[in-house]
């Protein structure tokens, strides 16, 4: 997913596991964590977050259910 500069996702709760890898740029999580190229983050089912970017970023996102 490419996020243009200034883009943000809406806050959401995960029904399955989400993992993503930052490929380019920088993303900022709602808790203030700054993610840069090469960073990998995992959100388990039931967690809530949103992601924004000031500079823009490209990330690889995977949503999956480990149970099936």
N, CA, C and O atoms as a printed pandas DataFrame, in Angstrom:
     atom_number atom_name residue_name chain_id  residue_number  x_coord  y_coord  z_coord
0              1         N          UNK        A               1    0.848   -1.161    0.000
1              2        CA          UNK        A               1    0.000    0.000    0.000
2              3         C          UNK        A               1    0.899    1.230    0.000
3              4         O          UNK        A               1    1.845    1.334    0.781
4              5         N          UNK        A               2    0.580    2.153   -0.892
5              6        CA          UNK        A               2    1.310    3.412   -0.902
6              7         C          UNK        A               2    0.448    4.452   -0.200
7              8         O          UNK        A               2   -0.715    4.653   -0.547
8              9         N          UNK        A               3    1.038    5.109    0.792
9             10        CA          UNK        A               3    0.370    6.197    1.503
10            11         C          UNK        A               3    1.031    7.499    1.055
11            12         O          UNK        A               3    2.235    7.687    1.225
12            13         N          UNK        A               4    0.240    8.376    0.491
13            14        CA          UNK        A               4    0.746    9.676    0.044
14            15         C          UNK        A               4    1.064   10.544    1.255
15            16         O          UNK        A               4    0.519   10.303    2.332
16            17         N          UNK        A               5    1.928   11.546    1.112
17            18        CA          UNK        A               5    2.227   12.444    2.229
18            19         C          UNK        A               5    0.937   13.028    2.829
19            20         O          UNK        A               5    0.065   13.514    2.109
20            21         N          UNK        A               6    0.842   12.967    4.153
21            22        CA          UNK        A               6   -0.321   13.476    4.865
22            23         C          UNK        A               6   -1.465   12.487    5.013
23            24         O          UNK        A               6   -2.462   12.799    5.665
24            25         N          UNK        A               7   -1.349   11.296    4.423
25            26        CA          UNK        A               7   -2.416   10.296    4.494
26            27         C          UNK        A               7   -2.484    9.655    5.880
27            28         O          UNK        A               7   -1.500    9.622    6.618
28            29         N          UNK        A               8   -3.674    9.148    6.211
29            30        CA          UNK        A               8   -3.880    8.436    7.477
30            31         C          UNK        A               8   -4.978    7.394    7.298
31            32         O          UNK        A               8   -5.932    7.603    6.549
32            33         N          UNK        A               9   -4.830    6.278    7.991
33            34        CA          UNK        A               9   -5.900    5.288    8.009
34            35         C          UNK        A               9   -6.908    5.671    9.095
35            36         O          UNK        A               9   -6.575    6.400   10.030
36            37         N          UNK        A              10   -8.120    5.184    8.967
37            38        CA          UNK        A              10   -9.091    5.418   10.024
38            39         C          UNK        A              10   -8.788    4.466   11.175
39            40         O          UNK        A              10   -8.368    3.335   10.930
40            41         N          UNK        A              11   -8.990    4.887   12.424
41            42        CA          UNK        A              11   -8.790    3.961   13.542
42            43         C          UNK        A              11   -9.674    2.726   13.338
43            44         O          UNK        A              11  -10.843    2.838   12.969
44            45         N          UNK        A              12   -9.096    1.559   13.582
45            46        CA          UNK        A              12   -9.834    0.315   13.369
46            47         C          UNK        A              12   -9.366   -0.765   14.331
47            48         O          UNK        A              12   -8.250   -0.724   14.851
48            49         N          UNK        A              13  -10.255   -1.738   14.555
49            50        CA          UNK        A              13   -9.958   -2.908   15.387
50            51         C          UNK        A              13   -9.803   -4.094   14.449
51            52         O          UNK        A              13  -10.618   -4.297   13.549
52            53         N          UNK        A              14   -8.768   -4.863   14.663
53            54        CA          UNK        A              14   -8.494   -6.002   13.787
54            55         C          UNK        A              14   -9.295   -7.231   14.180
55            56         O          UNK        A              14   -9.378   -7.595   15.353
56            57         N          UNK        A              15   -9.889   -7.867   13.161
57            58        CA          UNK        A              15  -10.581   -9.134   13.370
58            59         C          UNK        A              15   -9.635  -10.299   13.134
59            60         O          UNK        A              15   -9.935  -11.434   13.504
60            61         N          UNK        A              16   -8.488  -10.018   12.516
61            62        CA          UNK        A              16   -7.457  -11.033   12.304
62            63         C          UNK        A              16   -6.097  -10.367   12.539
63            64         O          UNK        A              16   -6.022   -9.178   12.852
64            65         N          UNK        A              17   -5.055  -11.128   12.389
65            66        CA          UNK        A              17   -3.702  -10.595   12.596
66            67         C          UNK        A              17   -3.293   -9.723   11.404
67            68         O          UNK        A              17   -3.568  -10.067   10.255
68            69         N          UNK        A              18   -2.641   -8.600   11.683
69            70        CA          UNK        A              18   -2.104   -7.746   10.621
70            71         C          UNK        A              18   -0.608   -7.575   10.868
71            72         O          UNK        A              18   -0.170   -7.333   11.993
72            73         N          UNK        A              19    0.156   -7.705    9.801
73            74        CA          UNK        A              19    1.591   -7.478    9.862
74            75         C          UNK        A              19    1.945   -6.563    8.711
75            76         O          UNK        A              19    1.388   -6.688    7.620
76            77         N          UNK        A              20    2.861   -5.650    8.942
77            78        CA          UNK        A              20    3.375   -4.912    7.806
78            79         C          UNK        A              20    4.833   -4.545    7.936
79            80         O          UNK        A              20    5.394   -4.420    9.025
80            81         N          UNK        A              21    5.425   -4.378    6.745
81            82        CA          UNK        A              21    6.833   -4.073    6.582
82            83         C          UNK        A              21    6.917   -2.742    5.847
83            84         O          UNK        A              21    6.305   -2.573    4.792
84            85         N          UNK        A              22    7.663   -1.808    6.391
85            86        CA          UNK        A              22    7.854   -0.518    5.739
86            87         C          UNK        A              22    8.936   -0.683    4.668
87            88         O          UNK        A              22   10.068   -1.059    4.972
88            89         N          UNK        A              23    8.578   -0.401    3.419
89            90        CA          UNK        A              23    9.506   -0.543    2.299
90            91         C          UNK        A              23   10.183    0.780    1.931
91            92         O          UNK        A              23   11.348    0.803    1.531
92            93         N          UNK        A              24    9.439    1.877    2.071
93            94        CA          UNK        A              24    9.977    3.210    1.767
94            95         C          UNK        A              24    9.319    4.216    2.699
95            96         O          UNK        A              24    8.179    4.026    3.120
96            97         N          UNK        A              25   10.026    5.270    3.015
97            98        CA          UNK        A              25    9.441    6.373    3.767
98            99         C          UNK        A              25    9.293    6.099    5.249
99           100         O          UNK        A              25   10.071    5.359    5.852
100          101         N          UNK        A              26    8.271    6.719    5.818
101          102        CA          UNK        A              26    8.094    6.691    7.277
102          103         C          UNK        A              26    6.603    6.680    7.609
103          104         O          UNK        A              26    5.820    7.408    6.998
104          105         N          UNK        A              27    6.216    5.855    8.573
105          106        CA          UNK        A              27    4.840    5.794    9.064
106          107         C          UNK        A              27    4.855    6.050   10.563
107          108         O          UNK        A              27    5.829    5.734   11.246
108          109         N          UNK        A              28    3.780    6.620   11.065
109          110        CA          UNK        A              28    3.678    6.928   12.491
110          111         C          UNK        A              28    2.409    6.277   13.028
111          112         O          UNK        A              28    1.314    6.513   12.519
112          113         N          UNK        A              29    2.568    5.460   14.056
113          114        CA          UNK        A              29    1.423    4.810   14.679
114          115         C          UNK        A              29    0.775    5.755   15.695
115          116         O          UNK        A              29    1.399    6.720   16.135
116          117         N          UNK        A              30   -0.469    5.476   16.062
117          118        CA          UNK        A              30   -1.192    6.391   16.960
118          119         C          UNK        A              30   -0.581    6.486   18.352
119          120         O          UNK        A              30   -0.904    7.407   19.102
120          121         N          UNK        A              31    0.296    5.548   18.713
121          122        CA          UNK        A              31    0.981    5.654   20.011
122          123         C          UNK        A              31    2.281    6.459   19.903
123          124         O          UNK        A              31    3.022    6.591   20.878
124          125         N          UNK        A              32    2.550    6.997   18.697
125          126        CA          UNK        A              32    3.746    7.813   18.480
126          127         C          UNK        A              32    4.938    7.051   17.929
127          128         O          UNK        A              32    5.955    7.661   17.599
128          129         N          UNK        A              33    4.837    5.731   17.821
129          130        CA          UNK        A              33    5.936    4.933   17.279
130          131         C          UNK        A              33    6.190    5.326   15.822
131          132         O          UNK        A              33    5.266    5.344   15.009
132          133         N          UNK        A              34    7.432    5.637   15.502
133          134        CA          UNK        A              34    7.815    5.988   14.137
134          135         C          UNK        A              34    8.437    4.746   13.499
135          136         O          UNK        A              34    9.380    4.162   14.032
136          137         N          UNK        A              35    7.896    4.361   12.363
137          138        CA          UNK        A              35    8.375    3.190   11.626
138          139         C          UNK        A              35    9.088    3.653   10.371
139          140         O          UNK        A              35    8.586    4.498    9.630
140          141         N          UNK        A              36   10.268    3.088   10.143
141          142        CA          UNK        A              36   11.081    3.459    8.983
142          143         C          UNK        A              36   11.391    2.228    8.146
143          144         O          UNK        A              36   11.092    1.103    8.548
144          145         N          UNK        A              37   11.983    2.442    7.000
145          146        CA          UNK        A              37   12.296    1.343    6.087
146          147         C          UNK        A              37   12.938    0.170    6.832
147          148         O          UNK        A              37   13.897    0.332    7.586
148          149         N          UNK        A              38   12.376   -1.010    6.592
149          150        CA          UNK        A              38   12.885   -2.223    7.216
150          151         C          UNK        A              38   12.168   -2.605    8.502
151          152         O          UNK        A              38   12.328   -3.727    8.982
152          153         N          UNK        A              39   11.382   -1.697    9.071
153          154        CA          UNK        A              39   10.654   -2.023   10.306
154          155         C          UNK        A              39    9.461   -2.919   10.001
155          156         O          UNK        A              39    8.767   -2.746    8.999
156          157         N          UNK        A              40    9.244   -3.877   10.890
157          158        CA          UNK        A              40    8.160   -4.858   10.793
158          159         C          UNK        A              40    7.315   -4.710   12.048
159          160         O          UNK        A              40    7.857   -4.646   13.152
160          161         N          UNK        A              41    5.994   -4.653   11.898
161          162        CA          UNK        A              41    5.116   -4.518   13.055
162          163         C          UNK        A              41    3.981   -5.525   12.942
163          164         O          UNK        A              41    3.520   -5.835   11.843
164          165         N          UNK        A              42    3.534   -6.035   14.093
165          166        CA          UNK        A              42    2.461   -7.026   14.142
166          167         C          UNK        A              42    1.364   -6.531   15.068
167          168         O          UNK        A              42    1.633   -6.096   16.188
168          169         N          UNK        A              43    0.130   -6.599   14.595
169          170        CA          UNK        A              43   -1.053   -6.315   15.417
170          171         C          UNK        A              43   -1.891   -7.570   15.468
171          172         O          UNK        A              43   -2.336   -8.070   14.435
172          173         N          UNK        A              44   -2.107   -8.080   16.664
173          174        CA          UNK        A              44   -2.926   -9.282   16.837
174          175         C          UNK        A              44   -4.407   -8.932   16.722
175          176         O          UNK        A              44   -4.797   -7.774   16.873
176          177         N          UNK        A              45   -5.223   -9.945   16.452
177          178        CA          UNK        A              45   -6.674   -9.751   16.403
178          179         C          UNK        A              45   -7.137   -9.109   17.709
179          180         O          UNK        A              45   -6.673   -9.470   18.791
180          181         N          UNK        A              46   -8.054   -8.158   17.591
181          182        CA          UNK        A              46   -8.584   -7.478   18.766
182          183         C          UNK        A              46   -7.866   -6.186   19.104
183          184         O          UNK        A              46   -8.343   -5.420   19.942
184          185         N          UNK        A              47   -6.710   -5.920   18.462
185          186        CA          UNK        A              47   -5.994   -4.678   18.737
186          187         C          UNK        A              47   -6.535   -3.557   17.858
187          188         O          UNK        A              47   -7.071   -3.798   16.776
188          189         N          UNK        A              48   -6.383   -2.325   18.345
189          190        CA          UNK        A              48   -6.865   -1.133   17.657
190          191         C          UNK        A              48   -5.684   -0.215   17.371
191          192         O          UNK        A              48   -4.791   -0.058   18.204
192          193         N          UNK        A              49   -5.687    0.383   16.196
193          194        CA          UNK        A              49   -4.650    1.357   15.861
194          195         C          UNK        A              49   -5.054    2.136   14.620
195          196         O          UNK        A              49   -6.038    1.815   13.953
196          197         N          UNK        A              50   -4.279    3.154   14.331
197          198        CA          UNK        A              50   -4.311    3.784   13.017
198          199         C          UNK        A              50   -2.902    4.257   12.694
199          200         O          UNK        A              50   -2.069    4.455   13.579
200          201         N          UNK        A              51   -2.665    4.430   11.418
201          202        CA          UNK        A              51   -1.340    4.768   10.915
202          203         C          UNK        A              51   -1.449    6.042   10.081
203          204         O          UNK        A              51   -2.412    6.236    9.339
204          205         N          UNK        A              52   -0.444    6.906   10.218
205          206        CA          UNK        A              52   -0.413    8.115    9.403
206          207         C          UNK        A              52    1.011    8.304    8.894
207          208         O          UNK        A              52    1.947    7.660    9.368
208          209         N          UNK        A              53    1.154    9.194    7.928
209          210        CA          UNK        A              53    2.476    9.512    7.416
210          211         C          UNK        A              53    2.541   10.996    7.067
211          212         O          UNK        A              53    1.589   11.561    6.529
212          213         N          UNK        A              54    3.650   11.603    7.375
213          214        CA          UNK        A              54    3.885   12.999    7.020
214          215         C          UNK        A              54    4.568   13.057    5.654
215          216         O          UNK        A              54    4.211   13.870    4.802
216          217         N          UNK        A              55    5.547   12.188    5.463
217          218        CA          UNK        A              55    6.397   12.215    4.265
218          219         C          UNK        A              55    5.929   11.283    3.156
219          220         O          UNK        A              55    6.392   11.391    2.020
220          221         N          UNK        A              56    5.013   10.368    3.475
221          222        CA          UNK        A              56    4.603    9.320    2.548
222          223         C          UNK        A              56    5.354    8.041    2.843
223          224         O          UNK        A              56    6.462    8.076    3.378
224          225         N          UNK        A              57    4.760    6.913    2.497
225          226        CA          UNK        A              57    5.441    5.630    2.687
226          227         C          UNK        A              57    4.833    4.569    1.780
227          228         O          UNK        A              57    3.715    4.703    1.281
228          229         N          UNK        A              58    5.600    3.530    1.589
229          230        CA          UNK        A              58    5.161    2.342    0.885
230          231         C          UNK        A              58    5.330    1.195    1.860
231          232         O          UNK        A              58    6.409    1.004    2.420
232          233         N          UNK        A              59    4.257    0.420    2.068
233          234        CA          UNK        A              59    4.353   -0.706    2.996
234          235         C          UNK        A              59    3.723   -1.948    2.402
235          236         O          UNK        A              59    2.809   -1.873    1.580
236          237         N          UNK        A              60    4.225   -3.082    2.831
237          238        CA          UNK        A              60    3.648   -4.374    2.488
238          239         C          UNK        A              60    2.796   -4.781    3.666
239          240         O          UNK        A              60    3.313   -4.947    4.771
240          241         N          UNK        A              61    1.492   -4.947    3.457
241          242        CA          UNK        A              61    0.589   -5.311    4.543
242          243         C          UNK        A              61    0.020   -6.700    4.336
243          244         O          UNK        A              61   -0.375   -7.060    3.228
244          245         N          UNK        A              62   -0.020   -7.483    5.410
245          246        CA          UNK        A              62   -0.563   -8.839    5.378
246          247         C          UNK        A              62   -1.598   -8.976    6.483
247          248         O          UNK        A              62   -1.291   -8.744    7.652
248          249         N          UNK        A              63   -2.817   -9.349    6.124
249          250        CA          UNK        A              63   -3.861   -9.660    7.101
250          251         C          UNK        A              63   -4.142  -11.143    6.989
251          252         O          UNK        A              63   -4.390  -11.654    5.896
252          253         N          UNK        A              64   -4.103  -11.847    8.132
253          254        CA          UNK        A              64   -4.359  -13.284    8.075
254          255         C          UNK        A              64   -4.814  -13.801    9.426
255          256         O          UNK        A              64   -4.581  -13.179   10.463
256          257         N          UNK        A              65   -5.455  -14.931    9.391
257          258        CA          UNK        A              65   -5.961  -15.589   10.591
258          259         C          UNK        A              65   -5.091  -16.807   10.868
259          260         O          UNK        A              65   -5.199  -17.808   10.160
260          261         N          UNK        A              66   -4.223  -16.746   11.891
261          262        CA          UNK        A              66   -3.326  -17.864   12.183
262          263         C          UNK        A              66   -4.073  -19.161   12.493
263          264         O          UNK        A              66   -3.502  -20.244   12.364
264          265         N          UNK        A              67   -5.346  -19.065   12.903
265          266        CA          UNK        A              67   -6.123  -20.251   13.255
266          267         C          UNK        A              67   -6.684  -20.949   12.019
267          268         O          UNK        A              67   -7.169  -22.076   12.117
268          269         N          UNK        A              68   -6.626  -20.315   10.892
269          270        CA          UNK        A              68   -7.212  -21.026    9.766
270          271         C          UNK        A              68   -7.155  -20.324    8.512
271          272         O          UNK        A              68   -7.623  -20.838    7.496
